[in-house]
């Protein structure tokens, strides 16, 4: 059985393939988002804190996406991670996503 991080990585790989987004671009954007979340204790706490309203988390996410110019697909992945209380695994998912793409590309 695949781990949750592998399932998210595999699903995200399917989505970017379906939308024909360059894999290198998405790897870079996901790694950048993971670095932001993991590099800022405050940001990680806000996005992972159940006491913070969902709408506030999504508004913060949208502001980050707008500021970084990241792809909407990345925004949707991070929103799902927030919704499923998996945002603290974003670094693992980024690493697994990169591995998934490497395996697909040979």
N, C-alpha and C positions, 0 to 999 in steps of 0.2 A: 504494500500500500504506500502511495506517495505521501510525503510529508506535506503539511499545509503550505510551506514555502515553495515547494516544488510545484504544487498544484497552481498556485498564483502565478509563478513564473511561466509555467507551461501555457496557462490560459492567456497571459499577457502576450506571449510569443505568437499565439494563434491570432489574437486581435491585431497585432501590428502587421502580421503577414496578410491578413484579410484586407487591411487598409493600405497595404503596400507602402508602409513607412520604412525608411532606411533603418536597418537594425542598429547600425553604429550610432545614429542620432538618438535612438531610444535608450540604448545602453548608457550613453553619456548623460542624458536627461535624468534617467532613473538613478544613476550613481550620484548626480548632483543633488537630487532631492533627498536621497538617503544621507548624504553628507550633511545637508542642512538639518534634517531631523535629528540625526545622531550627534551632530556637532553642537547643537543648541539644546541644553538641558531644559530650558524654558519652553522652547517650541515642542519638544517631545512630550513634555508634561501636559501642555495645553491640548495637543492633538489626541493624547491618550487618556486624558482625565474624563471620567464619566460625569463629573460634576459640571463640566463646561458644556453649554448647550450645543447640540449638533449643528444648528445654523451658524453659530459663531465659528466652529471649527471649519465648516465649509467656506465661510466668508474669508477666513484666514488663508485657507488653501487656495482659494481663487485669487487672492491678492498676491500670494507667492507665485502662482502660475503666471499671472499677468506681468509681474515684475521680471521673472526669469524668461518669459517668452516660451515656456515649455508647451509641448503638444497637449491637446485636449485629451488624448487617450491616456497620457500620464496622469492628468488631473483625475480622470475617472478611476484609474487604478488606485490612486492614493485615497480617493473618497471611499472606495470599497474597503480598503484597509482600515480606514477610520471607522466605518460602519460596523465592520466585523471585529473590531478591537484587535487588529493585527499590525497597527502602525509601528509598534516597537520592533517588528520583524522586517522592516523595510530594507535594511542593509543585507540581511540574509536573502531576501527575495531578489534584490539587485544582483547579488553574486550568482544565485541560482538561475536567474534570467540570462545572464551572460553565458553561463555554462550551457543552458538550453539552446541558445542561439549557436554556440560553437558546435554542439552536437548536430544540429540541423544542417549547418553549413559544411560539415565535414572537417 
